[in-house]
């Protein structure tokens, strides 16, 4: 029997090594046992200044297994902060890193692990899904470059929805749109593993359908738990790679200081619209999952409903920035400098990431009009 051509499967090698997942409300009480499981005795907790109190609680719970707190994580992971973190980890004799917080805390832990090889236990309190990947964007000289290493993938991830209660609705929404961006940007990659494509589709469905529920009742732990599950799936999908959405969002964050989730949210509808005719089958899977015939317009509407920006001017990006932004997103400033540095996903995009393509997306985002009419 001959296999029909439409049944062709992706060839090649696919990395599919998951971390250990500890999931459920209250599961962070098991943090000490998870640190012990790694054989670690001197954990350094990394968090943001705003999560210092939470970090202190975990430090107290770990007792003499904790060598202190590093409450210095900030968005975009500046390389100088990574260097300082490595110095403190070495000075304290740390043998493990615990990331408590969102993408900033996880990112700083990844940067430290990239330089030191220390294992990471991640305790995410937002929905970026970063904790599932071995990618990290680090910023130097105003440019964010993506690095990849298995050393940066957390060994264990503890998902406790109780920790995300209290995250403001707008911050929750931008983080959720970040997760949706992972699903959308992964689904059309030619190299996407057949194991990961369903994660992108289901992750998008869960995040899109749960976000309105979260906005209606931010204190509902069950809703927060569902959103964490969607974030987990989106992060799993992202392990297969990323494309033009991330190239533009990382440029906005690393070079123009736009908060990471917001950077993804503001351009996602326009990237989706740009690719709607270039990857219709792949994006159609996401559209079917969320229940729409107009995915780009649907994503724009989600931003509006969540109170997130839909125009670049609303995040401080002006027309005068366009030429430099296009350069960073497409060519020299973002190009790899070593084998572990990625080119922001340009190679895997379903259409060439040209100056004209990026310029078109940026101009659509500058205008801020609702895209739509195509799948």
Residue frames relative to the residue before (quaternion, step in Angstrom):
aa qw qx qy qz dx dy dz
X 1.0000 0.0000 0.0000 0.0000 0.00 0.00 0.00
X 0.3185 -0.7562 0.5452 0.1718 3.58 -0.89 0.95
X 0.4182 -0.7013 0.5177 0.2554 3.55 -0.88 0.93
X 0.4668 -0.6783 0.4760 0.3089 3.64 -0.74 0.93
X 0.5909 -0.6002 0.4050 0.3558 3.55 -1.07 0.75
X 0.6357 0.5510 -0.3382 0.4218 3.60 1.05 -0.67
X 0.6422 0.5186 -0.3246 0.4617 3.58 1.28 -0.21
X 0.3185 0.7726 -0.5026 0.2215 3.61 1.21 0.23
X 0.2170 -0.7753 0.5840 0.1036 3.54 -1.05 0.84
X 0.5799 -0.5955 0.4091 0.3766 3.61 -1.09 0.58
X 0.2971 -0.7473 0.5704 0.1668 3.54 -0.93 0.94
X 0.5706 0.6184 -0.4312 0.3256 3.55 -1.28 0.21
X 0.5793 -0.5657 0.4691 0.3526 3.50 -1.38 -0.20
X 0.0950 -0.8048 0.5856 0.0182 3.57 -0.85 0.98
X 0.3136 -0.7360 0.5705 0.1856 3.56 -0.81 1.03
X 0.0954 0.8088 -0.5699 0.1093 3.58 -0.66 1.06
X 0.3107 0.7492 -0.5213 0.2654 3.56 0.86 0.97
X 0.1757 -0.8209 0.5318 0.1115 3.62 -0.24 1.15
X 0.4698 -0.6127 0.5262 0.3564 3.57 -1.22 0.34
X 0.5925 -0.5089 0.4603 0.4220 3.55 -1.33 0.02
X 0.1771 -0.7960 0.5751 0.0659 3.59 -0.85 1.01
X 0.0602 -0.7448 0.6643 0.0199 3.55 -0.96 0.99
X 0.0067 0.8644 -0.4934 0.0965 3.56 -0.20 1.31
X 0.6329 0.5529 -0.4220 0.3400 3.54 -1.13 0.77
X 0.6218 -0.5424 0.4034 0.3955 3.57 -1.15 0.54
X 0.8011 0.2522 -0.2156 0.4982 3.55 -0.88 0.99
X 0.4800 0.7164 -0.4181 0.2858 3.59 1.25 -0.19
X 0.5506 0.6196 -0.4104 0.3803 3.61 1.16 -0.34
X 0.5026 0.6348 -0.4289 0.4006 3.59 1.25 -0.18
X 0.6592 0.5097 -0.2993 0.4649 3.58 1.25 -0.38
X 0.3432 0.7774 -0.4828 0.2114 3.60 1.25 0.06
X 0.6515 0.5255 -0.3262 0.4393 3.59 0.87 -0.88
X 0.6614 0.5007 -0.3066 0.4667 3.57 0.94 -0.86
X 0.6554 0.5064 -0.3167 0.4622 3.59 1.05 -0.71
X 0.6118 0.5153 -0.3447 0.4913 3.59 1.08 -0.65
X 0.6406 0.5173 -0.3197 0.4688 3.58 0.96 -0.85
X 0.6338 0.5599 -0.3312 0.4184 3.57 0.96 -0.84
X 0.6635 0.4839 -0.2968 0.4873 3.58 1.14 -0.59
X 0.4703 -0.6728 0.4418 0.3619 3.56 1.27 -0.23
X 0.4622 0.6882 -0.4364 0.3498 3.57 1.26 0.33
X 0.1518 -0.7956 0.5834 0.0593 3.53 -1.15 0.72
X 0.7650 0.2762 -0.1414 0.5643 3.58 1.26 -0.28
X 0.0234 0.8379 -0.5403 0.0736 3.56 0.36 1.30
X 0.1791 -0.7425 0.6340 0.1209 3.55 -1.08 0.79
X 0.2814 -0.7712 0.5541 0.1378 3.56 -0.75 1.11
X 0.1315 -0.7870 0.6019 0.0333 3.55 -0.85 1.07
X 0.1523 0.7843 -0.5856 0.1372 3.56 -0.80 1.01
X 0.5702 -0.5619 0.4594 0.3847 3.56 -1.32 -0.11
X 0.6625 -0.4885 0.3568 0.4418 3.62 -1.17 0.30
X 0.6785 0.5114 -0.2952 0.4370 3.59 1.01 -0.75
X 0.7111 0.4040 -0.2478 0.5194 3.59 1.24 -0.30
X 0.2731 0.8008 -0.4986 0.1883 3.59 1.23 0.37
X 0.6576 0.5151 -0.3252 0.4433 3.60 0.88 -0.88
X 0.6481 0.4965 -0.3193 0.4811 3.59 0.98 -0.79
X 0.6370 0.5253 -0.3241 0.4619 3.57 0.98 -0.81
X 0.6366 0.5297 -0.3245 0.4570 3.57 1.01 -0.81
X 0.6355 0.5277 -0.3366 0.4521 3.59 1.00 -0.77
X 0.6702 0.4749 -0.3043 0.4823 3.57 0.96 -0.79
X 0.6085 0.5435 -0.3539 0.4573 3.59 1.06 -0.68
X 0.6483 0.5064 -0.3122 0.4752 3.57 0.99 -0.83
X 0.6591 0.5129 -0.3101 0.4542 3.58 0.96 -0.86
X 0.6780 0.4796 -0.2942 0.4730 3.60 1.03 -0.73
X 0.2671 -0.8011 0.5019 0.1872 3.59 1.16 -0.45
X 0.8357 -0.1718 0.1244 0.5065 3.57 -0.91 -0.90
X 0.5333 0.5935 -0.4255 0.4270 3.60 1.25 0.16
X 0.6695 0.4655 -0.2896 0.5012 3.61 1.29 -0.11
X 0.2150 -0.7905 0.5635 0.1065 3.58 -0.86 1.00
X 0.7916 -0.3138 0.1458 0.5036 3.56 1.16 0.43
X 0.4847 -0.6548 0.5246 0.2473 3.46 -1.45 0.23
X 0.1167 -0.7437 0.6520 0.0909 3.56 -1.18 0.67
X 0.0032 0.8492 -0.5270 0.0324 3.62 0.19 1.27
X 0.4189 0.7462 -0.4112 0.3140 3.57 0.90 0.95
X 0.4253 0.7324 -0.4606 0.2656 3.62 1.20 -0.05
X 0.0045 0.7728 -0.6345 0.0135 3.55 -1.07 0.84
X 0.6786 -0.5075 0.3518 0.3978 3.54 -1.27 0.39
X 0.8104 0.3001 -0.2618 0.4297 3.53 -1.32 0.63
X 0.3085 -0.8070 0.4689 0.1834 3.64 1.29 0.05
X 0.0843 -0.8096 0.5805 0.0216 3.63 0.27 1.20
X 0.5265 -0.6661 0.4220 0.3178 3.59 -0.89 0.91
X 0.6165 0.5457 -0.3647 0.4348 3.61 1.05 -0.60
X 0.6259 0.5163 -0.3343 0.4795 3.58 1.13 -0.61
X 0.6034 0.5400 -0.3482 0.4722 3.58 1.08 -0.68
X 0.6550 0.5098 -0.3196 0.4571 3.59 0.88 -0.90
X 0.6615 0.4931 -0.3116 0.4713 3.57 0.94 -0.85
X 0.6375 0.5292 -0.3271 0.4545 3.58 1.02 -0.72
X 0.6281 0.5196 -0.3306 0.4756 3.57 1.02 -0.79
X 0.6471 0.5245 -0.3208 0.4509 3.58 0.92 -0.89
X 0.6838 0.4741 -0.2939 0.4704 3.59 0.92 -0.86
X 0.6242 0.5298 -0.3469 0.4575 3.59 1.00 -0.72
X 0.6614 0.4927 -0.3015 0.4784 3.58 0.96 -0.86
X 0.6690 0.5139 -0.3068 0.4408 3.59 0.87 -0.95
X 0.7218 0.4250 -0.2424 0.4894 3.59 1.04 -0.72
X 0.4298 -0.7148 0.4544 0.3127 3.57 1.23 -0.16
X 0.2170 0.8103 -0.5177 0.1684 3.59 1.10 0.65
X 0.1371 -0.7832 0.5998 0.0897 3.56 -1.09 0.73
X 0.7606 0.1872 -0.1192 0.6101 3.58 1.32 0.19
X 0.2184 -0.7531 0.6060 0.1333 3.56 -1.18 0.63
X 0.1257 -0.7687 0.6232 0.0709 3.57 -1.03 0.83
X 0.1868 -0.7843 0.5857 0.0834 3.58 -0.58 1.17
X 0.0201 -0.7884 0.6141 -0.0300 3.57 -0.68 1.14
X 0.6753 0.4581 -0.3400 0.4675 3.58 -0.42 1.19
X 0.7101 -0.4424 0.3407 0.4290 3.52 -1.22 -0.59
X 0.8364 -0.2270 0.1571 0.4735 3.51 -1.22 -0.57
X 0.6043 0.5660 -0.3674 0.4237 3.59 1.08 -0.60
X 0.6817 0.4719 -0.2867 0.4801 3.59 0.89 -0.92
X 0.6567 0.4949 -0.3111 0.4764 3.57 0.94 -0.86
X 0.6536 0.5302 -0.3120 0.4409 3.57 0.97 -0.84
X 0.6576 0.4897 -0.3208 0.4742 3.58 0.93 -0.82
X 0.6194 0.5250 -0.3413 0.4736 3.59 1.01 -0.75
X 0.6514 0.5153 -0.3205 0.4555 3.58 0.94 -0.85
X 0.6473 0.5222 -0.3216 0.4527 3.56 0.96 -0.84
X 0.6516 0.4994 -0.3067 0.4816 3.56 0.99 -0.85
X 0.6612 0.5041 -0.3027 0.4659 3.58 0.97 -0.86
X 0.5949 0.5773 -0.3533 0.4337 3.58 1.08 -0.72
X 0.7348 0.4070 -0.2184 0.4967 3.56 1.02 -0.83
X 0.7953 0.3540 -0.1490 0.4690 3.59 1.03 -0.76
X 0.3941 -0.7264 0.4742 0.3036 3.59 1.16 -0.56
X 0.4151 0.7177 -0.4741 0.2963 3.62 1.23 0.12
X 0.4637 -0.6761 0.4899 0.2966 3.62 -0.99 0.76
X 0.2845 -0.7644 0.5632 0.1326 3.55 -1.20 0.66
X 0.1093 -0.6979 0.7000 0.1048 3.50 -1.25 0.73
X 0.1600 -0.8126 0.5566 0.0652 3.59 -0.62 1.11
X 0.0785 -0.7581 0.6468 0.0268 3.55 -1.04 0.92
X 0.0979 -0.8537 0.5088 0.0513 3.61 0.28 1.22
X 0.1795 -0.7784 0.5941 0.0943 3.54 -1.11 0.76
X 0.6955 0.3490 -0.2674 0.5684 3.58 1.32 0.18
X 0.5820 -0.6504 0.4120 0.2620 3.56 -1.31 -0.06
X 0.3123 0.7986 -0.4766 0.1939 3.60 1.17 0.42
X 0.3491 -0.7479 0.4967 0.2682 3.61 1.06 -0.66
X 0.3813 0.7584 -0.4598 0.2609 3.58 1.29 -0.01
X 0.6112 0.6016 -0.3393 0.3866 3.55 1.11 -0.71
X 0.6454 0.5378 -0.3217 0.4367 3.60 1.23 -0.29
X 0.7320 0.4627 -0.2199 0.4491 3.57 1.19 -0.42
X 0.4171 -0.6624 0.5576 0.2765 3.50 -1.40 0.17
X 0.4860 0.6418 -0.4403 0.3975 3.58 1.19 0.54
X 0.0714 0.7709 -0.6329 0.0060 3.53 -1.23 0.50
X 0.2484 -0.7482 0.5961 0.1520 3.56 -0.92 0.93
X 0.0469 -0.7944 0.6055 -0.0090 3.56 -0.67 1.13
X 0.2944 -0.7921 0.5209 0.1205 3.54 -0.93 0.98
X 0.0946 0.7616 -0.6345 0.0918 3.53 -0.95 1.01
X 0.8480 0.0512 -0.0650 0.5235 3.56 -0.97 0.90
X 0.7069 -0.5063 0.2641 0.4175 3.55 0.97 0.86
X 0.6752 0.4208 -0.3013 0.5256 3.58 1.24 0.33
X 0.2752 -0.7598 0.5713 0.1436 3.56 -0.90 0.99
X 0.0659 -0.7990 0.5976 0.0003 3.56 -0.73 1.11
X 0.3802 -0.7359 0.5220 0.2036 3.52 -1.01 0.89
X 0.1276 -0.7661 0.6281 0.0478 3.54 -0.98 0.97
X 0.1139 -0.7797 0.6112 0.0742 3.56 -1.19 0.56
X 0.2282 0.7393 -0.6121 0.1635 3.53 -0.99 0.91
X 0.5083 -0.6361 0.4798 0.3269 3.57 -1.01 0.74
X 0.5542 0.6075 -0.3910 0.4134 3.58 1.19 -0.44
X 0.6932 0.4745 -0.2779 0.4660 3.59 1.15 -0.53
X 0.5628 0.5769 -0.4117 0.4253 3.61 1.18 -0.13
X 0.4655 -0.6901 0.4692 0.2948 3.62 -0.65 1.03
X 0.4707 -0.6686 0.5009 0.2837 3.55 -1.08 0.76
X 0.7911 0.0903 -0.0061 0.6050 3.56 1.09 -0.80
X 0.0992 -0.7682 0.6293 0.0633 3.56 -1.09 0.77
X 0.1541 -0.7817 0.6023 0.0495 3.55 -0.82 1.09
X 0.1016 -0.8066 0.5822 0.0137 3.57 -0.45 1.25
X 0.0824 0.7894 -0.5973 0.1153 3.57 -0.38 1.27
X 0.3402 -0.7885 0.4782 0.1843 3.58 -0.26 1.28
X 0.5702 0.6071 -0.3904 0.3924 3.59 1.10 -0.52
X 0.6407 0.5484 -0.3247 0.4282 3.58 1.13 -0.59
X 0.6954 0.4673 -0.2848 0.4658 3.60 1.16 -0.45
X 0.4662 0.6254 -0.4686 0.4147 3.58 1.26 -0.02
X 0.7103 0.3795 -0.3005 0.5111 3.57 -0.74 1.01
X 0.5157 0.5874 -0.4337 0.4482 3.58 1.25 -0.22
X 0.4830 -0.7021 0.4248 0.3055 3.63 -0.57 1.09
X 0.6344 -0.5723 0.3575 0.3772 3.60 -1.05 0.70
X 0.6682 0.4949 -0.3257 0.4500 3.62 0.88 -0.82
X 0.6516 0.4929 -0.3126 0.4845 3.59 0.99 -0.81
X 0.6208 0.5301 -0.3378 0.4686 3.58 1.04 -0.74
X 0.6790 0.5067 -0.2912 0.4444 3.56 0.93 -0.92
X 0.6657 0.4867 -0.3224 0.4648 3.61 0.89 -0.84
X 0.6321 0.5201 -0.3270 0.4723 3.56 1.08 -0.70
X 0.6421 0.5152 -0.3170 0.4710 3.58 1.04 -0.77
X 0.6494 0.4968 -0.3205 0.4782 3.60 1.01 -0.74
X 0.5633 0.5660 -0.3701 0.4747 3.57 1.19 -0.54
X 0.6604 0.4974 -0.3031 0.4739 3.58 0.92 -0.90
X 0.6424 0.5142 -0.3228 0.4677 3.59 0.96 -0.81
X 0.6266 0.5400 -0.3324 0.4532 3.57 1.03 -0.77
X 0.6077 0.5423 -0.3539 0.4597 3.59 1.05 -0.70
X 0.6746 0.5012 -0.2983 0.4525 3.57 0.89 -0.93
X 0.6823 0.4870 -0.2892 0.4622 3.57 0.87 -0.96
X 0.7123 0.4701 -0.2717 0.4447 3.58 0.84 -0.97
X 0.6636 0.4984 -0.3085 0.4648 3.59 1.16 -0.48
X 0.6384 0.6121 -0.3429 0.3166 3.58 0.94 -0.90
X 0.7541 0.3962 -0.2383 0.4664 3.62 1.00 -0.64
X 0.4143 0.7066 -0.4810 0.3126 3.61 1.22 0.24
X 0.4670 -0.6788 0.4818 0.2984 3.64 -0.81 0.87
X 0.7105 0.4655 -0.2500 0.4648 3.57 1.13 -0.68
X 0.4075 0.7412 -0.4712 0.2500 3.61 1.23 -0.07
X 0.4736 -0.6884 0.4798 0.2676 3.55 -0.83 1.05
X 0.5237 -0.6273 0.4656 0.3397 3.61 -1.04 0.68
X 0.6019 0.5472 -0.3587 0.4578 3.59 1.22 -0.30
X 0.7281 0.4554 -0.2329 0.4564 3.57 1.12 -0.66
X 0.5398 0.6383 -0.4064 0.3688 3.60 1.12 -0.52
X 0.6638 0.4823 -0.3324 0.4651 3.66 0.86 -0.76
X 0.6016 0.5508 -0.3636 0.4499 3.60 1.11 -0.59
X 0.6408 0.5194 -0.3255 0.4622 3.58 0.99 -0.80
X 0.6789 0.4959 -0.2901 0.4571 3.58 0.91 -0.93
X 0.7122 0.4387 -0.2630 0.4808 3.58 0.79 -0.99
X 0.6117 0.5471 -0.3491 0.4524 3.58 1.04 -0.70
X 0.6523 0.5076 -0.3132 0.4677 3.58 0.95 -0.86
X 0.6450 0.5283 -0.3265 0.4453 3.58 0.93 -0.87
X 0.6916 0.4857 -0.2879 0.4504 3.56 0.82 -0.99
X 0.6832 0.4867 -0.3025 0.4526 3.59 0.80 -0.97
X 0.6803 0.5005 -0.3014 0.4425 3.60 0.84 -0.95
X 0.7213 0.4368 -0.2549 0.4733 3.59 0.92 -0.85
X 0.6794 0.4949 -0.2929 0.4558 3.59 1.14 -0.56
X 0.5618 0.6388 -0.3936 0.3485 3.60 1.06 -0.63
X 0.6691 0.4746 -0.3367 0.4623 3.67 0.79 -0.76
X 0.6276 0.5277 -0.3374 0.4625 3.60 1.06 -0.69
X 0.6467 0.5153 -0.3153 0.4657 3.57 1.01 -0.81
X 0.6558 0.5068 -0.3154 0.4622 3.58 0.96 -0.84
X 0.6613 0.5104 -0.3020 0.4592 3.58 1.08 -0.71
X 0.8052 0.0325 0.0140 0.5920 3.60 1.05 -0.73
X 0.1552 -0.8484 0.5000 0.0786 3.61 0.28 1.24
X 0.6821 0.5019 -0.2893 0.4462 3.59 1.18 -0.43
X 0.4907 0.6626 -0.4319 0.3655 3.59 1.26 0.02
X 0.3443 -0.7749 0.4950 0.1897 3.58 -0.35 1.26
X 0.6224 0.5455 -0.3488 0.4397 3.60 1.02 -0.73
X 0.6455 0.5003 -0.3141 0.4842 3.59 1.02 -0.77
X 0.6404 0.5122 -0.3189 0.4752 3.58 0.97 -0.85
X 0.6365 0.5318 -0.3245 0.4547 3.58 1.01 -0.77
X 0.6476 0.5103 -0.3113 0.4725 3.58 1.00 -0.84
X 0.6487 0.5116 -0.3220 0.4624 3.58 0.99 -0.80
X 0.6235 0.5267 -0.3412 0.4663 3.60 1.03 -0.70
X 0.6276 0.5250 -0.3408 0.4629 3.58 1.04 -0.71
X 0.6442 0.5088 -0.3143 0.4769 3.57 0.99 -0.81
X 0.6408 0.5222 -0.3175 0.4646 3.57 1.03 -0.80
X 0.6148 0.5458 -0.3316 0.4628 3.56 1.03 -0.80
X 0.6779 0.4786 -0.2923 0.4752 3.59 0.89 -0.90
X 0.6453 0.5183 -0.3302 0.4538 3.59 0.97 -0.78
X 0.6467 0.5085 -0.3149 0.4733 3.56 1.03 -0.76
X 0.6211 0.5319 -0.3379 0.4660 3.56 1.06 -0.75
X 0.6443 0.5192 -0.3207 0.4610 3.59 0.98 -0.84
X 0.6630 0.5355 -0.3073 0.4234 3.56 0.98 -0.85
X 0.5419 0.6205 -0.4173 0.3836 3.60 1.13 -0.39
X 0.6266 0.5485 -0.3338 0.4417 3.60 1.23 -0.36
X 0.6850 -0.4540 0.2844 0.4938 3.58 1.26 -0.17
X 0.2281 -0.7594 0.5982 0.1159 3.53 -1.35 0.04
X 0.2866 -0.7881 0.5336 0.1094 3.55 -1.23 0.39
X 0.8747 -0.1463 0.0621 0.4579 3.56 -1.20 -0.62
X 0.5608 0.5972 -0.3937 0.4169 3.61 1.07 -0.61
X 0.7103 0.4434 -0.2612 0.4803 3.56 0.87 -0.93
X 0.5819 0.5738 -0.3802 0.4331 3.59 1.06 -0.63
X 0.7167 0.4380 -0.2537 0.4797 3.57 0.88 -0.94
X 0.6637 0.5062 -0.3167 0.4505 3.60 0.89 -0.87
X 0.6655 0.4911 -0.3118 0.4677 3.59 0.97 -0.79
X 0.5990 0.5352 -0.3554 0.4779 3.57 1.11 -0.59
X 0.6663 0.5010 -0.3071 0.4591 3.61 0.89 -0.90
X 0.7010 0.4634 -0.2735 0.4680 3.57 0.97 -0.82
X 0.7468 0.4418 -0.2377 0.4365 3.55 0.70 -1.09
X 0.7863 0.3378 -0.1645 0.4904 3.58 0.98 -0.79
X 0.7918 0.2714 -0.1439 0.5279 3.60 1.16 -0.45
X 0.5256 -0.7122 0.3678 0.2851 3.58 1.26 0.32
X 0.3870 0.7127 -0.5016 0.3012 3.60 1.15 0.42
X 0.5367 -0.6240 0.4593 0.3340 3.58 -0.89 0.94
X 0.6155 -0.6406 0.3146 0.3344 3.54 -0.87 1.06
X 0.7013 0.4570 -0.2822 0.4688 3.59 0.76 -0.97
X 0.6434 0.5230 -0.3135 0.4628 3.56 1.03 -0.80
X 0.6142 0.5466 -0.3415 0.4553 3.58 1.04 -0.76
X 0.6574 0.4843 -0.3083 0.4881 3.57 0.98 -0.80
X 0.6697 0.5312 -0.3107 0.4156 3.57 0.85 -0.98
X 0.7095 0.5022 -0.2870 0.4025 3.58 0.78 -1.01
X 0.7635 0.3554 -0.2173 0.4934 3.63 1.04 -0.60
X 0.4865 0.7110 -0.4265 0.2756 3.62 1.16 -0.43
X 0.6662 0.4909 -0.3477 0.4408 3.68 0.78 -0.77
X 0.6990 0.4794 -0.2734 0.4547 3.58 1.00 -0.81
X 0.5986 0.5190 -0.3545 0.4966 3.60 1.12 -0.58
X 0.6526 0.5165 -0.3108 0.4591 3.57 0.93 -0.90
X 0.6520 0.5062 -0.3117 0.4707 3.57 0.96 -0.84
X 0.6390 0.5419 -0.3177 0.4439 3.59 0.98 -0.88
X 0.7627 0.3780 -0.1905 0.4891 3.58 1.00 -0.85
X 0.4132 0.7564 -0.4494 0.2349 3.59 1.24 -0.12
X 0.7369 0.3636 -0.2280 0.5223 3.61 1.06 -0.65
X 0.6412 0.5259 -0.3225 0.4564 3.58 1.26 -0.20
X 0.7822 0.1102 -0.0710 0.6091 3.58 1.20 -0.48
X 0.0414 0.8684 -0.4938 0.0158 3.61 0.80 0.96
X 0.6622 0.5073 -0.3297 0.4421 3.61 0.94 -0.76
X 0.6678 0.4997 -0.3038 0.4605 3.57 0.92 -0.91
X 0.7070 0.4360 -0.2707 0.4866 3.58 0.80 -0.96
X 0.5685 0.5884 -0.3776 0.4336 3.57 1.19 -0.45
X 0.6063 0.5490 -0.3553 0.4524 3.58 1.10 -0.62
X 0.6532 0.4837 -0.3113 0.4924 3.58 1.01 -0.78
X 0.6404 0.5329 -0.3256 0.4472 3.59 0.94 -0.88
X 0.6534 0.5064 -0.3109 0.4690 3.58 0.93 -0.88
X 0.6559 0.5374 -0.3136 0.4275 3.56 0.97 -0.88
X 0.7461 0.3798 -0.2282 0.4970 3.59 0.92 -0.83
X 0.5023 -0.7045 0.3870 0.3188 3.58 1.30 -0.14
X 0.5934 0.5430 -0.3863 0.4515 3.57 0.86 0.96
X 0.3460 -0.6936 0.5827 0.2441 3.55 -1.32 0.36
X 0.7252 0.3450 -0.1907 0.5645 3.57 1.32 -0.05
X 0.1452 -0.8532 0.4945 0.0800 3.57 0.41 1.25
X 0.6570 0.5148 -0.3313 0.4400 3.61 0.85 -0.88
X 0.6761 0.4814 -0.2909 0.4759 3.58 0.93 -0.88
X 0.6084 0.5596 -0.3346 0.4525 3.56 1.08 -0.76
X 0.6784 0.4831 -0.2914 0.4706 3.59 0.91 -0.90
X 0.6105 0.5343 -0.3381 0.4769 3.58 1.07 -0.72
X 0.6580 0.5109 -0.3013 0.4640 3.57 0.94 -0.90
X 0.6190 0.5357 -0.3446 0.4595 3.59 1.03 -0.74
X 0.6295 0.5278 -0.3330 0.4629 3.58 0.97 -0.81
X 0.6609 0.5048 -0.3067 0.4630 3.57 0.88 -0.95
X 0.6686 0.5129 -0.3025 0.4455 3.57 0.87 -0.96
X 0.7216 0.4369 -0.2358 0.4824 3.57 1.07 -0.77
X 0.4874 -0.6760 0.4296 0.3477 3.59 1.24 -0.10
X 0.4516 0.6785 -0.4509 0.3639 3.56 1.19 0.58
X 0.5907 -0.6070 0.3929 0.3581 3.60 -1.11 0.58
X 0.1698 -0.7690 0.6068 0.1080 3.54 -1.21 0.60
X 0.6961 0.3790 -0.2666 0.5484 3.59 1.31 0.12
X 0.5446 -0.6369 0.4369 0.3270 3.57 -1.01 0.79
X 0.5911 0.5770 -0.3770 0.4189 3.60 1.04 -0.62
X 0.6419 0.5482 -0.3204 0.4299 3.57 1.11 -0.65
X 0.7137 0.3631 -0.2558 0.5416 3.61 1.27 -0.18
X 0.6513 -0.5784 0.2984 0.3902 3.57 1.23 0.46
X 0.5381 0.6036 -0.4124 0.4196 3.59 1.24 0.25
X 0.1347 -0.8201 0.5549 0.0386 3.58 -0.72 1.08
X 0.6912 -0.4797 0.3473 0.4141 3.55 -1.30 0.29
X 0.6112 0.5695 -0.3514 0.4227 3.59 1.10 -0.62
X 0.6399 0.5422 -0.3178 0.4423 3.59 1.21 -0.44
X 0.4767 0.7479 -0.4082 0.2161 3.58 1.19 -0.49
X 0.6886 0.4994 -0.3135 0.4220 3.61 0.72 -0.99
X 0.6741 0.4737 -0.3004 0.4806 3.59 0.87 -0.89
X 0.6345 0.5418 -0.3309 0.4408 3.57 0.98 -0.81
X 0.6443 0.5128 -0.3183 0.4697 3.58 0.96 -0.84
X 0.6367 0.5347 -0.3255 0.4502 3.58 0.96 -0.85
X 0.6851 0.4850 -0.2915 0.4586 3.57 0.83 -0.97
X 0.7117 0.4771 -0.2670 0.4411 3.58 0.90 -0.89
X 0.7895 0.3624 -0.1710 0.4648 3.60 1.12 -0.48
X 0.8548 0.1846 -0.0440 0.4830 3.58 0.88 -0.77
X 0.9103 0.0286 -0.0649 0.4079 3.48 -1.16 -0.84
X 0.7067 0.5024 -0.3116 0.3887 3.59 0.67 -1.01
X 0.7569 0.3626 -0.2132 0.5001 3.57 1.13 -0.49
X 0.4425 0.7353 -0.4326 0.2764 3.55 1.27 0.07
X 0.5885 -0.5989 0.3982 0.3694 3.62 -1.05 0.66
X 0.2021 -0.7768 0.5847 0.1176 3.54 -1.14 0.69
X 0.7796 0.0684 -0.0921 0.6157 3.60 1.27 -0.08
X 0.7116 -0.4993 0.2670 0.4159 3.62 -1.16 0.41
X 0.6993 0.4657 -0.2853 0.4612 3.60 1.12 -0.48
X 0.6134 0.5420 -0.3482 0.4568 3.58 1.28 0.03
X 0.2844 -0.7892 0.5280 0.1327 3.56 -0.75 1.09
X 0.4646 -0.6835 0.4992 0.2603 3.54 -1.28 0.46
X 0.6085 -0.6017 0.3317 0.3971 3.56 1.09 0.83
X 0.6997 -0.5332 0.2687 0.3923 3.55 1.07 0.73
X 0.3740 0.7630 -0.4786 0.2211 3.59 1.18 0.10
X 0.6601 0.5462 -0.3279 0.3981 3.60 0.92 -0.85
X 0.7421 0.4345 -0.2381 0.4515 3.61 1.00 -0.71
X 0.4405 0.7174 -0.4569 0.2874 3.59 1.21 -0.01
X 0.5180 -0.6629 0.4331 0.3235 3.63 -1.00 0.68
X 0.7528 0.1634 -0.1453 0.6209 3.59 1.29 -0.11
X 0.6363 -0.5507 0.3595 0.4033 3.61 -1.07 0.60
X 0.3421 -0.7161 0.5701 0.2124 3.56 -1.00 0.87
X 0.0362 0.8338 -0.5422 0.0974 3.52 0.26 1.33
X 0.6805 -0.4357 0.3772 0.4526 3.54 -1.33 0.15
X 0.6739 0.5161 -0.2995 0.4356 3.56 0.89 -0.97
X 0.6459 0.5247 -0.3258 0.4488 3.60 0.98 -0.81
X 0.6889 0.4646 -0.2876 0.4764 3.58 0.82 -0.98
X 0.6396 0.5282 -0.3288 0.4514 3.57 0.97 -0.83
X 0.6402 0.5305 -0.3215 0.4532 3.58 0.99 -0.82
X 0.6647 0.4942 -0.2999 0.4734 3.58 0.95 -0.89
X 0.6619 0.5064 -0.3113 0.4566 3.59 0.90 -0.89
X 0.6702 0.4929 -0.3105 0.4597 3.58 0.96 -0.77
X 0.6156 0.5204 -0.3459 0.4802 3.57 1.08 -0.65
X 0.6731 0.4823 -0.2896 0.4800 3.57 0.99 -0.85
X 0.6119 0.5360 -0.3509 0.4638 3.58 1.12 -0.56
X 0.6614 0.4947 -0.3033 0.4751 3.57 1.01 -0.79
X 0.2527 -0.8325 0.4618 0.1725 3.57 1.09 -0.73
X 0.4433 0.6947 -0.4654 0.3227 3.59 1.20 0.26
X 0.5802 -0.5979 0.4244 0.3546 3.55 -1.11 0.70
X 0.2925 -0.7363 0.5789 0.1930 3.60 -0.75 1.02
X 0.2930 0.7823 -0.5269 0.1567 3.56 -1.20 0.09
X 0.5855 0.5961 -0.4403 0.3284 3.46 -1.38 -0.05
X 0.7558 0.2116 -0.1626 0.5980 3.59 1.30 -0.14
X 0.5181 -0.6576 0.4583 0.2985 3.45 -1.18 0.60
